[in-house]
Amino acid sequence: MSEGPQRRNLNRGFQQLRVWQEAVELYVKAWPFEMKKVAGQMIASADSVHRNTAEGFARKSINEYLQFLNFARGSLAETVSGIIAYQKAGQISEAAAEELDSQAFKLENGLLRLVASLEQKRRDDTWEDSIILHESNESYG
């Protein structure tokens, strides 16, 4: 990831925060941690993305759906932050970090498009609970 493509979108702005950069440096210097803990944290944040997406979808209210999609975006940012820190600390390989980051980036952009589309539907008052799946898949793509 250090030599790979610079992926930028609205969800990755945290990487510009000095506080975040220093937190990653602290993590790197605090190494070594047990790999089970690192793997567990990574799995938990990635797991949270699909769980929050599902829970928001099941709520059927556009406001709750958006709230849970934003939780999912936050969990995905946590996942990306971990990928960067773990790679920098030598806990995962450059190739593994690149593969995970590429997949996360695709998902981030899909979530960003879905949230933007749903926010527009809320503003336009065109949201229909009965076609939530169609609207969500259409917006994501």
C-alpha positions as CSV (number, residue, x, y, z in Angstrom):
1,M,0.0,0.0,0.0
2,S,2.9,2.4,0.6
3,E,3.9,2.2,-3.1
4,G,0.4,1.4,-4.5
5,P,-2.3,3.6,-5.9
6,Q,-3.6,6.5,-3.8
7,R,-7.3,5.9,-3.4
8,R,-9.3,8.9,-2.5
9,N,-12.9,9.5,-1.7
10,L,-15.0,11.2,0.9
11,N,-14.8,8.3,3.3
12,R,-10.9,8.3,3.4
13,G,-10.4,11.9,4.5
14,F,-9.4,10.7,7.9
15,Q,-6.0,9.8,6.4
16,Q,-5.3,13.6,6.1
17,L,-5.8,14.1,9.9
18,R,-2.6,14.6,11.7
19,V,-4.2,12.9,14.7
20,W,-4.9,9.8,12.7
21,Q,-1.4,9.8,11.2
22,E,0.2,10.0,14.7
23,A,-2.1,7.3,16.0
24,V,-0.9,5.0,13.3
25,E,2.7,5.8,14.1
26,L,2.0,5.1,17.8
27,Y,0.5,1.7,16.8
28,V,3.6,0.9,14.6
29,K,6.0,1.8,17.5
30,A,3.9,-0.2,20.0
31,W,4.4,-3.4,18.0
32,P,4.5,-6.3,18.6
33,F,1.0,-7.4,19.4
34,E,-0.3,-10.9,19.2
35,M,-1.6,-11.6,15.7
36,K,-4.8,-13.2,17.0
37,K,-5.8,-9.8,18.4
38,V,-5.0,-8.0,15.2
39,A,-6.9,-10.5,13.1
40,G,-9.9,-10.4,15.5
41,Q,-10.1,-6.6,15.3
42,M,-9.9,-6.7,11.5
43,I,-12.6,-9.3,11.3
44,A,-14.8,-7.5,13.8
45,S,-14.7,-4.1,11.9
46,A,-15.3,-5.8,8.5
47,D,-18.1,-7.9,10.0
48,S,-19.7,-4.7,11.3
49,V,-20.1,-3.4,7.7
50,H,-22.5,-6.1,6.5
51,R,-24.3,-6.3,9.8
52,N,-25.0,-2.5,9.9
53,T,-26.1,-2.6,6.3
54,A,-28.5,-5.5,7.0
55,E,-29.9,-3.9,10.1
56,G,-30.5,-0.6,8.5
57,F,-32.2,-2.3,5.6
58,A,-34.5,-4.2,7.9
59,R,-35.6,-1.0,9.7
60,K,-37.4,0.1,6.6
61,S,-37.3,3.8,7.6
62,I,-35.1,5.8,5.3
63,N,-33.7,7.8,8.3
64,E,-32.7,4.6,10.2
65,Y,-31.4,3.0,7.0
66,L,-29.2,6.0,6.4
67,Q,-28.0,6.0,10.0
68,F,-27.0,2.3,9.8
69,L,-25.3,2.8,6.4
70,N,-23.3,5.6,8.0
71,F,-22.3,3.2,10.8
72,A,-21.2,0.7,8.1
73,R,-19.1,3.5,6.5
74,G,-17.5,4.1,9.9
75,S,-16.7,0.5,10.3
76,L,-15.2,0.3,6.9
77,A,-13.0,3.3,7.7
78,E,-11.9,1.4,10.8
79,T,-11.1,-1.5,8.6
80,V,-9.1,0.6,6.2
81,S,-7.2,2.2,9.0
82,G,-6.3,-1.2,10.3
83,I,-5.1,-2.3,6.9
84,I,-2.8,0.6,6.7
85,A,-1.4,0.3,10.2
86,Y,-1.0,-3.5,10.0
87,Q,0.9,-3.2,6.8
88,K,3.1,-0.4,8.0
89,A,3.9,-2.5,11.2
90,G,4.7,-5.5,9.0
91,Q,1.8,-7.6,10.3
92,I,0.4,-8.1,6.8
93,S,2.2,-8.2,3.5
94,E,2.1,-5.4,0.9
95,A,0.2,-7.7,-1.4
96,A,-2.4,-8.7,1.2
97,A,-2.9,-5.0,2.1
98,E,-3.3,-4.0,-1.5
99,E,-5.9,-6.7,-2.1
100,L,-7.9,-5.8,1.0
101,D,-7.6,-2.1,0.3
102,S,-8.8,-2.5,-3.3
103,Q,-11.8,-4.5,-2.2
104,A,-12.6,-2.0,0.6
105,F,-12.3,1.0,-1.8
106,K,-14.8,-0.6,-4.2
107,L,-17.2,-1.1,-1.2
108,E,-16.6,2.4,0.1
109,N,-17.5,4.0,-3.2
110,G,-20.7,1.8,-3.4
111,L,-21.7,2.8,0.0
112,L,-21.0,6.5,-0.7
113,R,-23.2,6.3,-3.9
114,L,-26.0,4.5,-2.0
115,V,-26.0,7.0,0.8
116,A,-26.0,9.9,-1.6
117,S,-28.9,8.5,-3.6
118,L,-31.0,7.7,-0.5
119,E,-30.3,11.2,0.9
120,Q,-31.6,12.6,-2.4
121,K,-34.7,10.5,-2.3
122,R,-35.3,11.7,1.2
123,R,-34.9,15.3,0.1
124,D,-37.2,14.8,-2.9
125,D,-39.6,12.7,-0.8
126,T,-39.5,9.9,-3.3
127,W,-38.7,7.1,-0.9
128,E,-40.9,4.0,-1.1
129,D,-40.5,1.3,1.5
130,S,-42.1,-1.3,-0.8
131,I,-39.3,-1.1,-3.3
132,I,-36.4,-0.8,-0.9
133,L,-34.3,-3.6,-2.5
134,H,-34.7,-2.3,-6.0
135,E,-33.9,1.3,-5.0
136,S,-30.9,0.2,-2.9
137,N,-29.3,-2.0,-5.6
138,E,-30.0,0.6,-8.3
139,S,-28.3,3.3,-6.2
140,Y,-25.3,1.1,-5.2
141,G,-24.4,0.2,-8.8
